[in-house]
Amino acid sequence: MDKQYKYSDIVLTPEYSECTSRSECDTSVKFCGFNFKLPIIPANMQSVINMSLAKWMSQNNYFYIMHRFHNDLADNVAIANAENWKIISFSVGVQDSDQDKIHKIKKRGNVIDFLTIDIAHGHSKKMIDMIKFIKKELPSTKIIAGNVATRQAVIDLANAGADAVKVGIGQGSPCTTKDKTGFTLPMFSCTKSCSSVYIGEDEDNLNKVPIIADGGVTCNGDITKAIVAGADMVMAGGLFASCVDSPATVIEINGEFHKAYFGSASYENKKHRNHIEGKLNKIKNNGMTYNQKLKEIKQDLQSSISYAGGRDVSVLQKTKYLYQ
């Protein structure tokens, strides 16, 4: 049995650099035909992102995915259209009520650039059926499907019509799936396994399926490691929930301010106790706004690019690493 590795098991090897300043390094990425400033996405969770932050990120060329909990998808999409957001990116489930929301968006003639089909076990018939349904109803919308953790799952969802796949099962800090069910895969190995899927009409016309690595990010350096493993985008929750302007509730503990960061399958999010696979984490407030945190991530990623010996994010796809 091959050993599976998480981000903390990996160290990256520095290479010769001709950069005169790290600030020269380009952190921008292309994802599903769109250009964004950074390869980072705040997790589509209630304690991480809300409509005002989603609008701000859209207008400032950062990618985001608005969560699907306790809000009306069609009404929020209508608001984003009326306010002329640059990129409109939301989440949806796989129930009949979710199909009704898609019908409503189509009936109103609203544009939606990205729809993330967001369920716990994405390698499933209900996911594949929903991909096909959205492709039929909203053919110009890019579909992100997840979460999954195997190469075969990426192949199946891409063949069903997904434009990108979100990978990671049970690796987020507020997720208890690995403890309650035993199912999980460490994120570096999971991302590496899932990141080399190519599909197309014939062998001479194959395209790589874009991957979002979701879970297990504990520091900015893990974003770099996820890209080294093959991720096109990286999703992080706690890094953003801990920001001063995140929607996470402020909690004071022994005179210090913390934020209430909870999983999507937690009681705090579901408001009931059926099939709970998440918990509440009380994380220390990082003292930064979203804007400041994104600037910090950019600067750290620029340093990573410099250490890798390149000038843009693409060099990280060729970076050497060691298991420790």
Salt bridges, closest charged atoms under 4 A:
ASP9 OD1 - LYS6 NZ 3.66
GLU24 OE1 - ARG311 NH1 3.41
ASP75 OD1 - ARG108 NH1 3.04
GLU83 OE1 - LYS55 NZ 3.36
ASP98 OD1 - LYS101 NZ 3.58
ASP118 OD2 - ARG68 NE 3.53
ASP118 OD1 - LYS166 NZ 3.97
ASP129 OD2 - LYS125 NZ 2.69
GLU137 OE1 - HIS103 ND1 3.24
GLU137 OE1 - LYS106 NZ 3.62
ASP156 OD2 - HIS123 NE2 2.74
ASP163 OD2 - LYS135 NZ 2.95
ASP214 OD2 - LYS166 NZ 3.00
ASP232 OD2 - LYS208 NZ 2.81
GLU256 OE1 - LYS284 NZ 3.49
GLU296 OE1 - LYS293 NZ 2.68
